[in-house]
Amino acid sequence: EFMQAFWDIEAAQDKAIQLLASFVRDKSALPYLLTFTKLITFAMKTHVDSLKIQVDGCSLLLEILSQALEQDVVVALDENVTSSLLKTVRQHSENEELLLLVCTLLMMISASEAAAENLRKVGVIPDLLSILRNFLHNEQICLSCCGVLWSLAASENNVDQAALKSAVPVTSAVLQQHLQNGTVTESACLTLWALSLQGCLSENDYEPTTALLLDALRMNPERPALVKNACLALASLLRLSEISALRFIMDSKGSGINLIKYAYHLHFDDPEVVENICTLINEMVQYDDVVLDMLSQKMEELLSEIKTSFPSS
C-alpha cells in the first residue's frame, strides 16, 4: 500500500525496496515477496532515470528469483516486467554493473517459455546484441546474453528470423573471445547450434563457424557439456553443408576426426556425450571424402568400441 500510495516519489520507492530486501533471507517470506515483483519493476519503470533504484530493484529481483529457483517455486512474470527490464537496459546502456544484473535476470526468466515469448514481443534481441558488442570482454554478461539468445532461438514459436541472423556473428565473436572460458564457450556453442537449427547461418558462415567450433573442442575437451554442445552444433553444420564437412577433416590445426576420437576416450563413460558424438558421426558418413578420411584414421575401431559399450547406439 505504501509503494502504491507514493509511486511517484523516488525516495519512498527506494526505501521500500531496501526494506523488502531485508526480508529476503527469511525463506518463509518468499510467498509474500513474490507478490512484490510487479511493484518492484513498476518502481523501476517509473523512476528509470534513477540508477540507485535500478540497481537495488534488480538486485532484489535476483535474490527473490534465485530463492524461488532453490525452492522450486514457479514465478510468473508478465510482459510488464520484461518491458520494464528492457526500458532499464535502454536507459542505462553504458552502465556495465547494472547491465550485468539485468542480463542475469533476463537469463533466469527466459527459461520460461511464457517469459521468452514476452521478451520476443518487446524486441529484446537487438538490445542483447548491442550489449554483447559493447561488453564483449565481460564473461558474465556474455554468458547471460548467450543464455537468453539460446532460449529465444530454441523456441518453436520463433518469428525473429532476421534478428536471430544478426546474432550469428556476435555469438561467434563471443566464442572467439572466450575460448579459454569453458562455461561461456559451452553457452556460445549451444546458441550457435540453436541458430543453425533455425536456418540463421548463411553459406559464408559455414566454414568459419566450423573452424571456431573445432577450436572450442580443441581448447576444452575435458568438459563434457562443451563436447556435447560442440558436437551438436557441428552435426547441424555438417548436415547443412559439405563445405563444413571438408573443413572438419582438413582444418589447418588438425582433423576433427582426431578430436572426436580423443573426446570419446575422455568421456566414454558418459552416455550423453557418446550419443552426441554418434549424432555427429552420423552426419559425417554422408560425404565420401569424409568416409575415406575416417577409414584412413581407423575410425571403424572407435565405432566398434562404441557398439560394444552401447549396443543401442
Secondary structure, DSSP 8 states (H G I E B T S, - for coil): -HHHHTTT-HHHHHHHHHHHHTTTT-GGGHHHHHTTHHHHHHHHHHTTT-HHHHHHHHHHHHHHHHHHHHTT------HHHHHHHHHHHHHTTT-HHHHHHHHHHHHHHHTSHHHHHHHHHTT-HHHHHHHHHHTTT-HHHHHHHHHHHHHHHH-TT---HHHHHHHHHHHHHHHHHTTT-HHHHHHHHHHHHHHHHTT---HHHHHHHHHHHHHHHHH-TT-HHHHHHHHHHHHHHHHH-HHHHHHHHH-TT--HHHHHHHHHHHSTT-HHHHHHHHHHHHHHTTSHHHHHHHHHTTHHHHHHHHHHH-TT-
